[in-house]
Amino acid sequence: MAVPLDEGPPGRRRVGPFWIEEGPGALIAGAAIVVLFAVLFILAVAMRPA
Protein backbone atom coordinates (compact mmCIF):
# COMPACT_ATOMS: atom_id res chain seq x y z
CA MET A 1 0.00 0.00 0.00
CA ALA A 2 1.38 3.41 -0.95
CA VAL A 3 2.17 5.98 1.72
CA PRO A 4 0.21 9.21 1.23
CA LEU A 5 2.24 12.37 0.65
CA ASP A 6 1.04 14.03 3.86
CA GLU A 7 1.75 11.20 6.31
CA GLY A 8 5.07 10.47 7.93
CA PRO A 9 7.35 11.47 10.78
CA PRO A 10 7.19 15.11 11.91
CA GLY A 11 9.66 17.31 10.04
CA ARG A 12 9.82 15.01 7.02
CA ARG A 13 7.87 15.04 3.79
CA ARG A 14 7.49 12.24 1.29
CA VAL A 15 7.83 13.08 -2.40
CA GLY A 16 7.60 9.95 -4.53
CA PRO A 17 10.02 7.36 -3.13
CA PHE A 18 12.10 9.99 -1.28
CA TRP A 19 11.82 11.41 2.23
CA ILE A 20 12.77 15.08 2.35
CA GLU A 21 13.99 16.57 5.60
CA GLU A 22 12.39 19.89 6.41
CA GLY A 23 14.37 22.33 8.42
CA PRO A 24 16.92 25.11 8.27
CA GLY A 25 19.92 22.74 8.03
CA ALA A 26 19.14 21.54 4.52
CA LEU A 27 18.34 25.06 3.37
CA ILE A 28 21.64 26.41 4.73
CA ALA A 29 23.60 23.52 3.19
CA GLY A 30 21.97 24.08 -0.20
CA ALA A 31 22.64 27.81 -0.07
CA ALA A 32 26.29 27.16 0.88
CA ILE A 33 26.73 24.86 -2.12
CA VAL A 34 25.22 27.45 -4.48
CA VAL A 35 27.46 30.19 -3.07
CA LEU A 36 30.53 27.94 -3.36
CA PHE A 37 29.86 27.25 -7.03
CA ALA A 38 29.19 30.94 -7.69
CA VAL A 39 32.52 31.91 -6.10
CA LEU A 40 34.38 29.20 -8.03
CA PHE A 41 32.79 30.39 -11.29
CA ILE A 42 33.74 34.00 -10.60
CA LEU A 43 37.31 32.96 -9.81
CA ALA A 44 37.51 30.85 -12.96
CA VAL A 45 36.34 33.78 -15.10
CA ALA A 46 38.62 36.27 -13.37
CA MET A 47 41.71 34.04 -13.57
CA ARG A 48 41.27 32.65 -17.09
CA PRO A 49 44.32 32.78 -19.33
CA ALA A 50 44.50 35.91 -21.47
GITA-V518239 format. One record per residue. N is the residue number from 1. RES is the residue in one letter. SS is DSSP state (helix for helix, strand for strand, loop for the rest). Layout:
BEGIN
n=N res=RES ss=SS
n=N res=RES ss=SS
END
This chain:
BEGIN
n=1 res=M ss=loop
n=2 res=A ss=loop
n=3 res=V ss=loop
n=4 res=P ss=loop
n=5 res=L ss=loop
n=6 res=D ss=loop
n=7 res=E ss=loop
n=8 res=G ss=loop
n=9 res=P ss=loop
n=10 res=P ss=loop
n=11 res=G ss=loop
n=12 res=R ss=strand
n=13 res=R ss=strand
n=14 res=R ss=strand
n=15 res=V ss=strand
n=16 res=G ss=loop
n=17 res=P ss=loop
n=18 res=F ss=strand
n=19 res=W ss=strand
n=20 res=I ss=strand
n=21 res=E ss=strand
n=22 res=E ss=loop
n=23 res=G ss=loop
n=24 res=P ss=helix
n=25 res=G ss=helix
n=26 res=A ss=helix
n=27 res=L ss=helix
n=28 res=I ss=helix
n=29 res=A ss=helix
n=30 res=G ss=helix
n=31 res=A ss=helix
n=32 res=A ss=helix
n=33 res=I ss=helix
n=34 res=V ss=helix
n=35 res=V ss=helix
n=36 res=L ss=helix
n=37 res=F ss=helix
n=38 res=A ss=helix
n=39 res=V ss=helix
n=40 res=L ss=helix
n=41 res=F ss=helix
n=42 res=I ss=helix
n=43 res=L ss=helix
n=44 res=A ss=helix
n=45 res=V ss=helix
n=46 res=A ss=helix
n=47 res=M ss=loop
n=48 res=R ss=loop
n=49 res=P ss=loop
n=50 res=A ss=loop
END
